[in-house]
Amino acid sequence: MAATESAPRQPQHIDTSRPHPARVYDWFLGGKDNYPVDEELGRHILELEPHARRSARSNRWFMHRAIRWSATQAGIRQFLDIGTGIPTEPNLHRLAQATAPDARVLYVDNDPIVLAHAEALLRGRPEGVTQYVQADVREPRKILDQAERVLDFSRPVALSLVALMHFVSDEEGAYELVGSLVDALPSGSCLVLSVITGDYDPRTMEQAVQTYAAGGVTLVARSHAEVARFFKGLEVVEPGIVSLPEWHPELAAGEDVQGDAPVPLYAGVGIKS
Ligand SMILES: C[S@@+](CC[C@H](N)C(=O)[O-])C[C@H]1O[C@@H](n2cnc3c(N)ncnc32)[C@H](O)[C@@H]1O
């Protein structure tokens, strides 16, 4: 297998008639890969929650710290990142390969716009592997089949589901899907997860959920106890399941992790024994 392989990039229809989570998030992060429908939804959310951009950045920075932690403290060299998003530097493979140049990374997203930009996700270190597949987290068997071609499932894998599972409802099997992915991982693997919560400001979050729903996007806010269910059977590492900025701020490398705004997302990392 070549060190860095190219993803299949067949032309796909990008629906610009309704907002897409990847593009709205890109707009919040100040990216250019979004359309007027995405910006419109983003602006509605900003009217409700003026700190929404900071929350998006804070989420991204949690990913930075959790991947640094996985590579340095947990010694993990393989990463399965589902719900990757439009490339935003530094992407996960850069963070992992900064510690371990031979790190192997499989990116997965279901949005054709991410596939269209996947080239930027594949420029990794020659010692390592980066690959991209278009797939939906609601099809865990398909993802695992692809992942087994790229990752060695006899060695630990960090499963990264960062700002993903709030787009999957309980009725769609959110907990069972995460459970089946975690079940496939060997001992020493970890789950890196962040999701939206209404615990800090239920009223605003309810309005945000309705605003996303009006745009045709399912958004599920979960309580602390509901987020903890994602980590069932795993040992949640210190400091536990916390608001994003509270998760190992000392691992920041230049990111302005602390801030005065509350961040309505919980984050945590759990290890499989
Ligand atoms: C808010 S972005 C998060 C991006 C990145 N993980 C981060 O935290 O910076 C959510 C991503 O999940 C993807 N997504 C949403 N539902 C999905 C699904 N059912 N299967 C796979 N990806 C999905 C979206 O396309 C989008 O790229």
The ligand as a Gaussian input file, in Angstrom:
#p B3LYP/6-31G(d) Opt

LIG

0 1
 C      -19.800000      19.895000      12.778000
 S      -18.902000      18.973000      11.593000
 C      -17.541000      18.389000      12.586000
 C      -16.243000      18.258000      11.806000
 C      -15.056000      17.777000      12.623000
 N      -15.290000      16.469000      13.205000
 C      -14.730000      18.749000      13.724000
 O      -15.227000      18.546000      14.836000
 O      -14.030000      19.734000      13.501000
 C      -19.897000      17.498000      11.458000
 C      -19.512000      16.613000      10.290000
 O      -20.234000      15.381000      10.408000
 C      -20.685000      15.015000       9.121000
 N      -21.861000      14.157000       9.286000
 C      -23.097000      14.492000       9.698000
 N      -23.905000      13.426000       9.727000
 C      -23.143000      12.377000       9.319000
 C      -23.401000      10.986000       9.142000
 N      -24.616000      10.485000       9.383000
 N      -22.399000      10.188000       8.731000
 C      -21.162000      10.701000       8.488000
 N      -20.857000      12.010000       8.623000
 C      -21.834000      12.836000       9.040000
 C      -20.994000      16.315000       8.421000
 O      -21.002000      16.179000       7.006000
 C      -19.880000      17.192000       8.917000
 O      -18.762000      17.141000       8.086000

